[in-house]
Amino acid sequence: MFIRLAQQHRQFVKDLVMNLQALAIVLENRGYLASCYTCGGQMNSASFMVSLGENHLIRFLVSDYGITWTEMRDDRELMKLEGAEAIAQLQDLANLVKYQIEPSASVSRENPNEAQTV
């Protein structure tokens, strides 16, 4: 039983790493500064980072040892989540892509109180 669970966990981490790589590519194509680095070819760990605007950074780490989501602004840690909560937070980030929200939604020149959308 434990060998099967270990294999399932390895496959889960590999799937998560592949999805992080894809998310980084899509975010870059949408104008965000994003990266996803892996160590070796086994895809058993990754470091994903994206800048959501001036001094606003998301770091997501995944490995066999754990999963963490860290959100920082102005070099201060705002939020740190682990496990399932960290993975759930990725959905909000994926929604940026899904709903085509621009990075650092700039203020409209016509109406400074209105954010521009695509």
BABA-208307 format. One line per 3 residues: number of its first residue (from 1); their letters; for each residue x, y, z of C-alpha. Coordinates in pm, whole numbers. Last residue first. Layout:
N
NUM) a) X,Y,Z | ...
! end
This chain:
118
118) vtq) -909,4351,-2215 | -960,4549,-1897 | -861,4898,-1792
115) aen) -922,5005,-1433 | -1163,5294,-1369 | -1099,5559,-1103
112) pne) -863,5758,-1327 | -1136,5804,-1588 | -1015,5911,-1932
109) rsv) -655,5815,-1872 | -752,5464,-1760 | -556,5324,-1468
106) sas) -330,5032,-1540 | -418,4682,-1432 | -83,4564,-1291
103) pei) -77,4265,-1525 | -382,4251,-1748 | -677,4028,-1658
100) qyk) -739,3780,-1938 | -1025,3594,-1764 | -856,3256,-1789
97) vln) -506,3395,-1745 | -576,3586,-1427 | -801,3295,-1331
94) ald) -491,3074,-1322 | -359,3291,-1039 | -679,3248,-845
91) qlq) -663,2873,-911 | -303,2864,-785 | -436,2956,-440
88) aia) -598,2613,-423 | -252,2456,-452 | -123,2654,-154
85) eag) -431,2562,51 | -382,2194,-38 | -27,2190,95
82) elk) 121,2505,244 | 33,2872,260 | 241,3182,324
79) mle) 89,3527,306 | 205,3886,308 | 581,3834,327
76) rdd) 757,4165,300 | 1000,4252,18 | 774,4538,-99
73) rme) 493,4287,-151 | 529,3914,-102 | 308,3611,-158
70) twt) 443,3271,-62 | 285,2944,-174 | 438,2624,-40
67) igy) 433,2256,-134 | 620,1982,47 | 904,1734,71
64) dsv) 856,1558,-262 | 888,1899,-421 | 682,2209,-500
61) lfr) 766,2576,-449 | 535,2863,-542 | 663,3221,-525
58) ilh) 432,3515,-590 | 573,3868,-614 | 430,4218,-582
55) neg) 703,4488,-591 | 545,4663,-893 | 309,4424,-1056
52) lsv) 201,4063,-1049 | 555,3925,-1065 | 557,3550,-1107
49) mfs) 770,3275,-960 | 765,2896,-987 | 1033,2677,-828
46) asn) 997,2314,-921 | 1049,1961,-791 | 1011,1598,-900
43) mqg) 1028,1672,-1273 | 1266,1379,-1336 | 1478,1573,-1582
40) gct) 1697,1753,-1335 | 1604,2045,-1114 | 1304,2242,-1232
37) ycs) 1262,2613,-1289 | 939,2798,-1360 | 944,3162,-1458
34) aly) 710,3459,-1482 | 733,3830,-1562 | 378,3899,-1678
31) grn) 296,4016,-2029 | 29,3770,-2140 | 283,3544,-2313
28) elv) 478,3533,-1988 | 163,3423,-1803 | 103,3148,-2060
25) ial) 459,3019,-2030 | 453,3027,-1650 | 119,2845,-1643
22) aql) 258,2571,-1867 | 558,2518,-1642 | 334,2516,-1335
19) nmv) 111,2255,-1499 | 410,2030,-1570 | 530,2069,-1209
16) ldk) 184,1979,-1075 | 169,1667,-1291 | 515,1559,-1168
13) vfq) 415,1623,-805 | 99,1413,-849 | 297,1134,-1017
10) rhq) 543,1125,-726 | 251,1119,-481 | 87,831,-667
7) qal) 416,639,-656 | 449,696,-280 | 90,583,-229
4) rif) 154,261,-426 | 468,189,-224 | 273,251,94
1) m) 0,0,0
! end
